[in-house]
Amino acid sequence: MTNLPLALRNGWALAFGDGIETPTRTPSTVLYDLPHRQLRRFDRDSPATGNPVLLVPPLAVDASCYDLRPGQSLARMLLESGRQPYVIDYGRISGADRDLGLEEWVDDIVPSAVAEISARHDGAPVELIGWSLGGIISLLTAAGHAELPIASVTTLGSPTDFSRNPLLQPVRMFARATGGREITYATYIFGGIPAVFVQAGFRGMSLTRELTRPLFIARNAGHTEALARMEAIDRFIDAMPGYPGRLYRQTYQQLIVGNQLAKGSVRLSADRTIELEKLTCRVLLIGSRADTLAPAATIAPGLDVLTGASEARFVEVPGLNHLALVAGPQMPTTTWPVIDEFLSHVPVNA
């Protein structure tokens, strides 16, 4: 039976107040703050064990994806397991960043963070964890820089074979007919994909959630935790930045339409091609059939091209959508145990 006073308080908080729950972030310390590359270390009270961990966000997503709220925070779980996590924050993206491409992340932003973290841990190799495009960037970084001290790469919802995603088939067919000019023109006009379009697109891909939102609120008016989860996702979407023009064109043309990851090599520019077989560290690929943006079928083929990895695993977790893989309430009992077990088998300074 609904607690009427509680339901009324929750309704007032959503409609007129400051919300159900004050956003709570895990305390962290900024190590350096440069354009599109703020490196933060999550604070801990005792010495860490194991190799340091770098959380690599996707583009067009706020770094809070790894620290959404208590109980839905990969950063906190890493801390509680005794590890030392770090995160890169890319900040806001505007039309002035139109010329930034994957190279900036694969050859500069992520390698610089890895080198800094390793130096702070007496040369220990770094474990990379990336969600969505963040996982792809992590794989390309490890494959393109054998000299970097990278112990492993863990990806969550990071597709390798885009041809296996039914939702993308119309897009890929249309792009083959047009040569992808529709994206080229749009990104040149806007300088990229503006934040407002990214946010609208994310909501559109969760259309059922958006349409049933009033009913969800009515049914859960007396359930503060459910409303707090909903509110956290809303804030997360509202904080999504945009895509740089060049990077979005690369992602669209090389990865989605050209499906170059599935072919084993990605051509970033006329003089820069990354061969995935050159990745030599350990790799863990995590996916879910319930993830419509990156179904498990698009992720498992990564094992076929990461042939140089010292160890490569694919693990399917049940019933998780794209965001839930990294920040869902089920994550502590689904995704996290898989990650924890994988990282626990890495000797320090291996």
C-alpha positions in Angstrom: 0.0 0.0 0.0 1.3 3.4 -1.0 2.6 5.7 1.8 0.5 8.8 0.9 2.6 11.4 2.8 5.8 10.0 1.2 4.2 10.0 -2.2 3.1 13.6 -1.8 6.6 14.6 -0.7 8.2 12.8 -3.6 5.8 14.4 -6.1 6.5 17.9 -4.7 10.3 17.2 -4.9 10.0 16.2 -8.5 7.7 18.9 -9.7 8.7 21.9 -7.6 11.7 21.1 -5.4 15.3 20.2 -5.9 14.6 16.6 -6.8 14.4 13.3 -5.0 18.1 12.9 -4.2 20.9 15.3 -4.1 23.6 14.2 -6.6 26.4 12.5 -4.7 29.8 12.0 -6.4 32.6 9.9 -5.1 35.3 12.3 -3.8 38.2 12.7 -6.2 41.4 14.7 -6.7 42.2 16.5 -10.0 45.8 15.5 -11.1 45.8 17.7 -14.2 43.2 19.7 -16.1 43.8 20.4 -19.7 41.4 20.9 -22.6 39.3 17.7 -23.0 41.6 15.7 -20.7 41.0 16.3 -17.0 42.5 13.4 -15.1 41.0 12.6 -11.7 42.0 10.1 -9.0 39.2 8.8 -6.8 40.1 9.3 -3.2 40.8 6.4 -0.8 41.8 6.3 2.8 44.1 3.2 2.7 46.8 2.0 0.3 45.5 0.4 -2.9 46.2 -3.2 -4.0 46.6 -4.5 -7.5 47.2 -2.4 -10.6 45.7 1.0 -11.0 42.5 1.3 -13.1 41.7 4.0 -15.7 38.1 4.5 -16.6 37.7 5.7 -20.2 34.3 7.3 -21.0 32.8 7.4 -24.5 32.5 10.7 -26.3 29.2 12.6 -26.0 28.7 11.1 -22.5 29.5 12.7 -19.1 32.2 11.0 -17.1 29.6 10.4 -14.3 28.6 7.2 -16.2 31.2 5.5 -13.9 29.9 7.2 -10.8 26.2 7.7 -11.4 25.0 7.4 -7.7 25.7 5.3 -4.7 25.0 1.6 -5.6 25.4 2.4 -9.3 29.0 3.5 -9.3 31.8 1.4 -10.8 34.3 3.8 -9.3 33.1 3.0 -5.8 33.1 -0.7 -6.4 36.7 -0.5 -7.5 37.6 1.5 -4.4 35.8 -0.9 -2.1 37.6 -3.9 -3.7 40.9 -2.2 -2.7 41.9 -0.9 -6.2 42.8 2.7 -7.2 40.6 4.0 -10.0 41.1 7.1 -12.1 38.9 8.7 -14.7 39.4 11.0 -17.7 36.8 13.8 -18.1 36.6 15.3 -21.6 34.5 18.3 -20.6 32.2 20.1 -23.0 32.5 19.7 -26.8 31.6 22.6 -29.0 31.8 23.6 -32.7 35.3 24.9 -32.0 36.4 21.3 -31.5 35.2 20.2 -35.0 38.6 19.0 -36.1 39.2 16.7 -33.2 39.3 13.0 -34.3 39.8 9.6 -32.8 43.6 10.2 -33.1 43.5 12.8 -30.3 42.1 10.1 -28.0 44.0 7.1 -29.2 47.4 8.7 -29.7 47.3 11.5 -27.1 44.6 11.8 -24.5 44.4 8.2 -23.3 48.2 7.4 -23.7 49.1 10.5 -21.7 46.8 9.4 -18.9 48.2 5.9 -18.9 51.7 7.2 -18.7 50.9 9.6 -15.8 49.1 6.9 -13.8 51.8 4.3 -14.3 54.5 6.8 -13.2 52.5 7.5 -10.0 52.5 3.7 -9.3 56.2 3.1 -9.8 55.8 1.9 -13.3 52.9 -0.5 -12.7 50.8 -1.4 -15.8 47.3 0.1 -16.0 44.0 -1.7 -16.4 41.7 0.1 -18.9 37.9 -0.1 -18.6 35.8 1.5 -21.2 32.1 1.6 -21.8 30.6 1.9 -25.3 32.9 4.0 -27.6 35.2 4.3 -24.5 35.9 0.6 -24.9 36.6 0.9 -28.6 39.0 3.8 -27.9 40.7 1.7 -25.2 41.2 -1.3 -27.6 42.6 1.0 -30.3 44.9 2.7 -27.9 46.3 -0.7 -26.7 46.6 -2.0 -30.2 48.3 1.2 -31.5 50.7 1.6 -28.7 52.5 -1.6 -27.7 55.0 0.5 -25.7 52.4 1.7 -23.2 52.2 0.0 -19.8 48.7 -1.5 -20.3 47.9 -4.6 -18.3 44.4 -5.3 -19.7 41.4 -3.8 -21.5 37.8 -4.4 -20.3 35.0 -3.2 -22.6 31.3 -3.0 -21.7 28.9 -2.7 -24.6 31.6 -1.9 -27.1 30.7 -3.4 -30.5 33.2 -4.8 -33.0 30.9 -6.0 -35.8 28.3 -3.4 -36.5 26.8 -5.5 -39.3 25.2 -7.7 -36.6 23.1 -4.9 -35.1 19.6 -5.0 -36.7 18.8 -1.4 -35.7 21.8 -0.2 -37.8 20.9 -2.1 -41.0 18.8 0.7 -42.5 21.4 3.3 -41.6 24.2 1.3 -43.2 22.2 0.6 -46.3 21.3 4.3 -46.7 24.9 5.4 -46.1 26.2 3.0 -48.8 23.7 4.6 -51.2 24.7 8.2 -50.3 28.3 7.7 -49.5 27.7 9.0 -46.1 27.3 12.6 -47.3 24.4 13.3 -45.0 26.7 13.0 -42.0 29.5 14.9 -43.7 27.3 17.9 -44.5 25.6 17.9 -41.1 28.9 17.8 -39.1 30.5 20.5 -41.3 27.5 22.8 -40.8 27.3 22.3 -37.0 30.9 21.5 -36.3 29.8 18.2 -34.9 26.7 16.8 -33.3 25.5 19.4 -30.8 24.7 18.3 -27.2 20.9 18.9 -27.7 20.8 16.4 -30.6 22.8 13.8 -28.6 20.4 14.1 -25.7 17.4 13.9 -27.9 18.8 10.9 -29.7 19.5 9.0 -26.5 16.0 9.7 -25.2 14.6 8.6 -28.6 16.4 5.3 -28.4 14.6 4.8 -25.0 11.3 6.0 -26.3 9.2 3.5 -24.3 10.8 4.9 -21.1 10.1 8.4 -22.1 6.5 7.7 -23.1 5.7 5.8 -19.9 7.5 8.2 -17.6 4.2 9.8 -16.2 2.8 6.3 -15.5 6.1 5.2 -13.9 6.1 8.2 -11.6 2.5 7.6 -10.6 3.1 3.9 -9.8 6.2 4.6 -7.9 5.3 7.8 -6.1 5.8 6.1 -2.7 9.0 4.3 -3.8 11.8 6.8 -3.3 14.6 4.6 -4.5 12.9 3.9 -7.9 12.3 7.6 -8.4 15.9 8.4 -7.4 17.2 6.0 -10.1 15.0 7.6 -12.7 16.1 11.0 -11.7 19.8 10.0 -11.9 19.3 8.8 -15.4 17.5 12.0 -16.4 20.4 14.1 -15.0 22.9 11.9 -16.8 21.2 12.4 -20.1 20.8 16.2 -19.6 24.6 16.4 -19.0 25.5 14.7 -22.3 27.9 16.8 -24.3 28.2 16.8 -28.1 30.5 15.0 -30.6 33.4 16.7 -32.5 32.7 16.7 -36.2 35.7 14.8 -37.4 35.4 12.1 -34.7 31.7 11.5 -35.5 32.5 11.2 -39.2 35.2 8.7 -38.4 32.9 6.7 -36.2 30.1 6.7 -38.7 32.1 6.0 -41.9 34.9 3.8 -40.6 33.2 1.9 -37.8 29.5 1.8 -38.4 29.3 1.8 -42.2 32.8 0.5 -43.1 32.7 -2.0 -40.2 36.5 -1.8 -40.1 36.8 -3.1 -36.5 35.3 -6.5 -37.7 37.9 -6.5 -40.5 40.7 -6.2 -38.0 42.1 -2.8 -38.9 40.9 0.8 -38.5 42.2 3.6 -40.8 42.2 6.8 -38.9 43.9 8.9 -41.5 45.9 8.5 -44.7 49.0 7.7 -42.7 47.5 6.1 -39.6 46.0 2.6 -39.5 45.7 0.5 -36.4 45.8 -3.3 -36.6 43.8 -5.0 -33.8 46.0 -8.1 -33.9 48.8 -5.9 -32.4 47.1 -5.7 -29.1 49.0 -8.0 -26.8 47.5 -7.4 -23.3 44.6 -9.3 -21.7 41.1 -8.5 -22.9 37.6 -8.9 -21.4 34.6 -8.1 -23.6 31.2 -7.8 -21.9 27.9 -7.6 -23.6 24.2 -8.4 -23.2 21.5 -9.5 -25.7 19.1 -7.0 -24.1 21.4 -4.1 -25.1 19.7 -2.8 -28.3 22.5 -0.3 -29.0 25.3 -2.9 -28.9 23.8 -6.4 -28.7 26.1 -9.2 -27.5 26.2 -10.5 -31.1 28.1 -7.4 -32.1 30.7 -7.7 -29.3 31.6 -11.4 -29.4 33.3 -11.2 -32.8 36.0 -9.1 -31.2 37.6 -12.4 -30.2 38.2 -13.2 -33.9 40.3 -10.0 -34.5 42.1 -9.7 -31.2 44.3 -12.6 -32.0 47.5 -11.2 -30.4 45.9 -10.8 -27.0 47.6 -12.8 -24.2 44.1 -13.7 -23.1 40.8 -12.8 -24.6 37.3 -13.5 -23.1 33.8 -12.7 -24.0 31.2 -12.8 -21.2 27.5 -12.3 -21.8 25.5 -10.9 -18.9 21.7 -11.3 -18.9 19.0 -8.6 -19.2 21.0 -5.4 -19.2 20.5 -2.5 -21.5 23.3 -0.3 -22.7 23.5 2.1 -19.7 22.7 -0.7 -17.2 25.9 -2.5 -18.2 28.0 0.2 -16.5 25.6 2.0 -14.2 22.4 -0.1 -13.6 21.1 -1.2 -10.2 21.7 -4.8 -11.3 25.3 -4.1 -12.1 26.7 -5.0 -8.7 25.5 -8.6 -9.1 26.0 -8.9 -12.9 28.7 -6.9 -14.6 30.8 -6.2 -11.5 31.6 -9.8 -10.4 32.9 -10.5 -13.9 35.2 -7.5 -13.9 36.3 -8.2 -10.3 37.2 -11.8 -11.1 39.1 -10.8 -14.3 41.1 -8.0 -12.6 41.8 -10.2 -9.6 43.8 -12.7 -11.7 46.3 -10.1 -12.8 49.5 -10.1 -10.7 50.8 -6.7 -9.6 53.4 -5.3 -12.0 52.7 -8.1 -14.5 
